[in-house]
Amino acid sequence: MKKDYKEYIIYKCLVCNRSFILLGEEVKHDENESKYITCPYHGKHRKIIVTGAHDSIKECMKERSYKRDKGKIKQMK
Protein backbone atom coordinates (compact mmCIF):
# COMPACT_ATOMS: atom_id res chain seq x y z
CA MET A 1 0.00 0.00 0.00
CA LYS A 2 1.58 3.27 -1.14
CA LYS A 3 1.14 6.50 0.79
CA ASP A 4 0.35 9.60 -1.26
CA TYR A 5 1.02 12.00 1.63
CA LYS A 6 3.92 12.90 3.88
CA GLU A 7 4.07 11.60 7.44
CA TYR A 8 4.67 14.99 9.14
CA ILE A 9 3.36 18.37 7.98
CA ILE A 10 4.75 21.68 9.28
CA TYR A 11 2.31 24.58 9.61
CA LYS A 12 2.84 28.23 10.50
CA CYS A 13 0.22 30.52 12.02
CA LEU A 14 0.15 33.87 10.23
CA VAL A 15 -1.39 35.66 13.23
CA CYS A 16 0.93 34.66 16.10
CA ASN A 17 3.86 33.59 13.85
CA ARG A 18 4.36 30.21 15.58
CA SER A 19 5.10 26.88 13.90
CA PHE A 20 3.67 23.47 14.73
CA ILE A 21 3.83 19.93 13.32
CA LEU A 22 0.89 17.61 12.70
CA LEU A 23 0.73 13.98 11.62
CA GLY A 24 -0.32 13.49 8.01
CA GLU A 25 -2.86 10.80 8.93
CA GLU A 26 -4.63 13.13 11.35
CA VAL A 27 -4.78 15.94 8.78
CA LYS A 28 -6.19 13.57 6.16
CA HIS A 29 -8.77 12.27 8.65
CA ASP A 30 -9.88 15.82 9.52
CA GLU A 31 -10.17 16.73 5.82
CA ASN A 32 -12.41 13.69 5.23
CA GLU A 33 -14.68 14.82 8.07
CA SER A 34 -14.77 18.42 6.72
CA LYS A 35 -12.96 19.84 9.75
CA TYR A 36 -10.49 22.72 9.59
CA ILE A 37 -7.13 23.19 11.29
CA THR A 38 -6.49 25.99 13.78
CA CYS A 39 -3.43 27.18 15.67
CA PRO A 40 -2.89 24.97 18.76
CA TYR A 41 -1.55 27.94 20.74
CA HIS A 42 -4.60 30.15 20.13
CA GLY A 43 -7.66 28.19 18.98
CA LYS A 44 -9.25 31.12 17.16
CA HIS A 45 -6.43 31.61 14.64
CA ARG A 46 -7.46 30.00 11.36
CA LYS A 47 -4.93 31.72 9.08
CA ILE A 48 -2.27 29.01 8.76
CA ILE A 49 -0.03 27.93 5.89
CA VAL A 50 1.95 24.78 5.14
CA THR A 51 5.67 25.46 5.31
CA GLY A 52 6.93 21.91 4.78
CA ALA A 53 6.16 18.20 4.68
CA HIS A 54 8.56 15.39 5.56
CA ASP A 55 8.59 11.62 5.94
CA SER A 56 10.49 11.55 9.23
CA ILE A 57 10.64 13.75 12.30
CA LYS A 58 14.44 13.98 11.96
CA GLU A 59 14.00 15.83 8.65
CA CYS A 60 11.72 18.34 10.40
CA MET A 61 14.28 18.91 13.15
CA LYS A 62 17.15 19.60 10.70
CA GLU A 63 15.66 23.00 9.84
CA ARG A 64 16.33 24.29 13.36
CA SER A 65 19.08 23.63 15.86
CA TYR A 66 18.43 21.76 19.09
CA LYS A 67 20.54 21.21 22.20
CA ARG A 68 20.18 18.70 25.01
CA ASP A 69 19.87 20.34 28.44
CA LYS A 70 19.58 18.13 31.52
CA GLY A 71 18.04 15.31 29.50
CA LYS A 72 15.54 17.50 27.64
CA ILE A 73 15.84 18.72 24.07
CA LYS A 74 15.52 22.49 23.71
CA GLN A 75 15.19 24.51 20.52
CA MET A 76 17.97 27.07 20.13
CA LYS A 77 16.85 28.94 16.98
Contacts in CASP RR format, 6 or more apart in sequence:
PFRMAT RR
TARGET T0000
AUTHOR 0000-0000-0000
METHOD contacts of the structure
MODEL  1
MKKDYKEYIIYKCLVCNRSFILLGEEVKHDENESKYITCPYHGKHRKIIV
TGAHDSIKECMKERSYKRDKGKIKQMK
5 24 0 8 1.000
5 27 0 8 1.000
5 28 0 8 1.000
5 53 0 8 1.000
6 24 0 8 1.000
6 53 0 8 1.000
6 54 0 8 1.000
6 55 0 8 1.000
7 23 0 8 1.000
7 24 0 8 1.000
7 54 0 8 1.000
7 55 0 8 1.000
7 56 0 8 1.000
8 21 0 8 1.000
8 22 0 8 1.000
8 23 0 8 1.000
8 24 0 8 1.000
8 53 0 8 1.000
8 54 0 8 1.000
8 55 0 8 1.000
8 56 0 8 1.000
8 57 0 8 1.000
8 59 0 8 1.000
8 60 0 8 1.000
9 21 0 8 1.000
9 22 0 8 1.000
9 23 0 8 1.000
9 24 0 8 1.000
9 27 0 8 1.000
9 50 0 8 1.000
9 52 0 8 1.000
9 53 0 8 1.000
10 19 0 8 1.000
10 20 0 8 1.000
10 21 0 8 1.000
10 50 0 8 1.000
10 51 0 8 1.000
10 52 0 8 1.000
10 53 0 8 1.000
10 54 0 8 1.000
10 60 0 8 1.000
11 19 0 8 1.000
11 20 0 8 1.000
11 21 0 8 1.000
11 22 0 8 1.000
11 37 0 8 1.000
11 48 0 8 1.000
11 49 0 8 1.000
11 50 0 8 1.000
11 51 0 8 1.000
12 18 0 8 1.000
12 19 0 8 1.000
12 48 0 8 1.000
12 49 0 8 1.000
12 51 0 8 1.000
13 19 0 8 1.000
13 20 0 8 1.000
13 39 0 8 1.000
13 41 0 8 1.000
13 42 0 8 1.000
13 45 0 8 1.000
13 47 0 8 1.000
13 48 0 8 1.000
14 45 0 8 1.000
14 47 0 8 1.000
14 48 0 8 1.000
14 49 0 8 1.000
15 39 0 8 1.000
15 42 0 8 1.000
15 45 0 8 1.000
15 47 0 8 1.000
16 39 0 8 1.000
16 41 0 8 1.000
16 42 0 8 1.000
16 45 0 8 1.000
18 39 0 8 1.000
18 41 0 8 1.000
19 51 0 8 1.000
20 39 0 8 1.000
20 40 0 8 1.000
20 41 0 8 1.000
21 57 0 8 1.000
21 60 0 8 1.000
22 37 0 8 1.000
27 37 0 8 1.000
30 36 0 8 1.000
30 37 0 8 1.000
36 46 0 8 1.000
37 46 0 8 1.000
37 48 0 8 1.000
38 44 0 8 1.000
38 45 0 8 1.000
38 46 0 8 1.000
38 48 0 8 1.000
39 45 0 8 1.000
39 46 0 8 1.000
39 48 0 8 1.000
54 60 0 8 1.000
64 75 0 8 1.000
64 76 0 8 1.000
64 77 0 8 1.000
65 75 0 8 1.000
65 76 0 8 1.000
65 77 0 8 1.000
66 73 0 8 1.000
66 74 0 8 1.000
66 75 0 8 1.000
66 76 0 8 1.000
67 73 0 8 1.000
67 74 0 8 1.000
67 76 0 8 1.000
68 74 0 8 1.000
END
